[in-house]
Amino acid sequence: MWIKTKKNIFLVFLTLFLSSFSLVACGSSTNVEKQETGNNQQDIDTLFKKAESLFDEDKPQEAYSILKKLAEQGDAKAQNSLGNGYEYGYWGEINLKQAEYWYRKAADQNYVKGIHNLGVSIFLQKRYKDALSYFEKAASMNHADSINMLGIYHQEGIVFEQDYKKALEYFSKAIDIDADNASALFNIGQAYYYGEGVGQDYNEAFAWYVKSANQDYSLAKIQLAEMYFSGQAVPKNVKKAIEIIKPLAELGDPKAQQNLKWYVDHPN
């Protein structure tokens, strides 16, 4: 039987994290370590953009060489990106210790993306209380993803007592800061879909899922397909459900593949 998109903390969290990986880091990095070379910020930014281009050209090792040099010089933006590469194995084998090392370097410079990603790496090790302090710090700096994570803590009863209304407050705050935050949009949709912290309302859920799906968030697309297949909030439309979910299945998403098979084999 096809598998519903259930509220699974690790599934939701990992989808957010994996879909957000990018070498791009907006804004200037904060460098408190002395630059070992005479590079000024303009030179650093130029080199970072070169590394980004090399990464996009599928030349990760060349990008790594530039980032490693910048990171060793103390550039927080490069340190964060270097950690991303170790997290996902873009520099070779996955090395979570190195990822955490470079995230911590960036976080020590008060670089908000580094603070959030350090929280992520610790969270994935199931050190939830330790991770919380980093999410709280980044949230105090108005980082939408960290605010969304605080919502997940309350939604799932991690560290805190489970509180759906409090979770919804955090999700709403996240999109107040970043209206396109796909995970927060999806989580609000989930709240309406399951009636958690708010009255159950499939129409509202559908509207929030659409907003999230428009940001290319796979879980929102899977849930939209489910609603079309089941006729929730919209007339039953198996063709539309298949149209939404098929590209995800072709990309190898296991949940999308299972649901697609069910839609095709059991259209009625």
N, C-alpha and C positions, 0 to 999 in steps of 0.2 A: 504494500500500500504506500501511496505517496506520503512524504513526510512534511508535516506542517512546519512553518517557520516559528519555532518556539523561542521563548525568552531564555536564551542561554548566554550567561555572562561572558564565557570565554569566546563563544562564537561571535557575539556582537563586538566584543572588545578587539579580537584579533582581526576581524574584518575592517574595523575602523583603522587599526594600526597598519595593517598591510596595504590598505588602499591609499594611505596617506604618505607612503614613502616617496621622497623626492630629494634630489640633491639641492633643490632650490631652498633657500632660507631667506625670507623677506627681512629687510631692515639691516642696519649695520650691526656688526658684532661688537661686543664690549670686550676690550683687550686690556687686562690689568697686568698681564705679564709683559716684560720688556721684549720688544721686537729684536730678534737677534740679527736681523739684516736692516738695511736702510729703507725697506719698503714702506711707503706711506699707505694710507687707507685706500687711495685710488688704485695703487698698484695691487694691493691685496684683492680688491673687488674685481679687478681685471683678471687676475689669476684664477679667482674662484669661478668667474664666468667661463673661463677657458676650460676648467675642470668639468663644469656642467656640460659644456658642448661636447667634450670628449666622452663623457658618460652617455650622452644622448646618441653619440655616434658608435656606441657599443665598443668603446675602448676604455673599460673600467680600470685597467692597470695603469694607464697613462693618467687618468683622472686621479687615481689613488696617489701617484707620486707627487702631484701638485698639492693635493689636500693634506697629505702627510707632512709635507714641508711647512705649509701654512699652519697646520695644527701644532706642530712642534714649536713654531714661532709664537704661539699663543692666541691664534685667531679662533674665537669661540664658534663662529659659524662653520668653519672648516672642521673643528673638533666634533661638532654635532653631526655633520655629514659623514665624517669618518666613522663615527659610531653607528650610523645608519647602515653603512656598507658592511661593517662587521656583523651587525644584527642579522642581515639577510644573506650574507655570504657573497657579496659582490666583489670582494677582494680575494676570493678563494673560499676556503672553508668557513662556515659560520663560527664565530668566536664571540660568545656572549660576554666573556670576561673582558675582552678588549672593547666591546661595544659599551659596556658599563663604565670602563675606565675613561673612555673619551667623552661619553655623556657627562660624567662627573666633572671632568675638566671644564666642559662648557658651562655646566650648572654652577660650578664654583665661581664663574665670572658673571653670574646672575643672568645668563642667557636663557630666556624663557623656554625656548624650544628644547634646549638641553635639559632644563629642569623637568619638563614634562616627559621627555623621552627616558630620562633616568628613572622617573616614576614608573614608566611603562616596563622597562627592563626588570625592575624589582618586583612589580606586580606579577609579571609572567613567571617569576620564581615562587609565586604564592606567598611572598612576604608582604601581605596586604597592608599591615599597619605601618611598616617602613615606607612603603610606596605612597601611602596617604599623605605624609608630610610634604612630599614633593608636589603632589597634585594640589594640595592646599596652598603651597607657596606660589605655584604658577597661576592658580585661580585668583589669588590676591593681586596678580599682575594682569588680570583680565584675559587670561588665556582660555579661549572657549572650549578647547578639547579637554583641558583639565577640569573645568567647571562641569562639563558633561560627565566626566569620570566620577566626580563627587556625587552626581545624580545616580550613577550606576551603583556606587557604594550604598546609598540609601535604598535604592530600588531592590537590591539583592540582599540587603541586610548584612553587608560586609563591614566589620568593625562596629558600625552603628546598628541600632535596632531598625528593622525594616520599616520604612516610612515612604509610601508611594506618593503622598502629597508633597513631601519634602523633595523627593526625587524629581517630580514634575517641575518644581520651582527652579531647580538647578538646570534642567533641560531647557526651560523657557529662558533663563538668564543666559545660557550659552548662545541661543539664537538671537537674543537681544544684542549680543556682542558680534556675532557672526551669523548673519541671516541665512547663510548657505552651509552651515555646519550639518553635514549629511547625517551623522550619527545622532545628534540631538534631535533633528527633525524626525528621524526614524523612531527614536525612543518616545517622542510625544505621540507619534502614531500608534506605537505599541500600547501606550497608556490608555488611549481611547479604544483600541481594539479589544483589550482585555478588561477595560473598566477598572483600572488601578489608579487611584488618586483622583479619579474623575468618572462621571457616568459613562458607561459603555455606549459608544456611538460609532458605528461602522462608517458613516458618512464622513465624520471628522477624521477618523483613522485613515480613510482612503485619501483625503485631501493632504494629510501630512506625509503619507507614503509617496504621493506624487511629487511633492517638493523634494523629498530625499532622493527619489529615483532620478529626478532631474539633475542631481549632482553625481549621477552614475554610481549610486550606492547599491550594491548587489542585493543585500538583504531586503531593501525596500522594493526592489523589482520582483524578487521572489514572492513577497507578500502581496504585491499588487496582482501578480499572476494568479495567486491563490484566490484572491477576492473575485477576479473575473471568472475563474473556473467554478467557484462555489456560488456565484451570483450574490455576493455580499456588497451592498451599497450600489452596485451596478447590475444590469441584467447579465445573466450567465452568458459568457462568450468564450468558448473553449479555444476558438481560433486566436482570439486576442491574447489569451493566457499563454498559448504556445509561442506566439509572436514575441512576447515579452521575455519569456524564459529561455528560449532556444539559444540565443547568443551566449548566455551565461553557461549553459550546458556545453556548448561547443568549446568554451574556454576552459572547461574541466571542473567547473564548480560541482561537487558531488551532490549537494542538495538540489541544485537546478536539474541535474541529470536524472535524479530519482523522481522528482516531480514531473518532469517532462515525459518520462516513460509512463507515469500514471495517467497523465492527461491524454496521451496518444492511445494507450490501451483501454482506458475507461472514460471515453468522452461523455458518457451519460451518467 
